[in-house]
Amino acid sequence: MKIKKAKLKSQKAERESEKHKIKRQINVDELATLG
């Protein structure tokens, strides 16, 4: 049970970092478009 929870937590962390990456990419694209 503990192992499963830890795995879920790390998967969630991975998804969060993916979101941040995507968000950053969007910001860069917007700046490029505006520039």
matplotlib code that plots the C-alpha trace (Angstrom):
import matplotlib.pyplot as plt

x = [0.0, 2.8, 4.7, 1.6, 1.0, 4.6, 4.3, 1.1, 2.8, 5.8, 3.4, 1.5, 4.7, 5.7, 2.4, 2.8, 6.2, 4.8, 2.1, 4.8, 6.8, 3.8, 2.8, 6.4, 6.4, 3.1, 4.5, 7.5, 5.3, 3.2, 6.2, 7.5, 4.2, 4.0, 7.6]
y = [0.0, 2.4, 1.7, 2.3, 5.7, 6.8, 5.8, 7.8, 10.8, 10.7, 10.3, 13.4, 15.3, 14.3, 15.5, 18.8, 19.4, 18.6, 21.2, 23.8, 23.0, 23.4, 26.6, 28.0, 26.9, 28.8, 31.9, 31.8, 31.3, 34.3, 36.5, 35.4, 36.2, 39.6, 40.4]
z = [0.0, 1.0, -2.2, -4.3, -2.6, -3.2, -6.8, -7.2, -5.6, -7.9, -10.9, -9.8, -9.4, -12.9, -14.3, -12.4, -13.9, -17.3, -16.8, -15.8, -18.8, -21.1, -19.4, -19.8, -23.5, -24.0, -22.4, -24.6, -27.7, -26.7, -26.2, -29.6, -31.2, -29.4, -30.2]

ax = plt.figure().add_subplot(projection="3d")
ax.plot(x, y, z, "-o")
ax.set_aspect("equal")
plt.show()
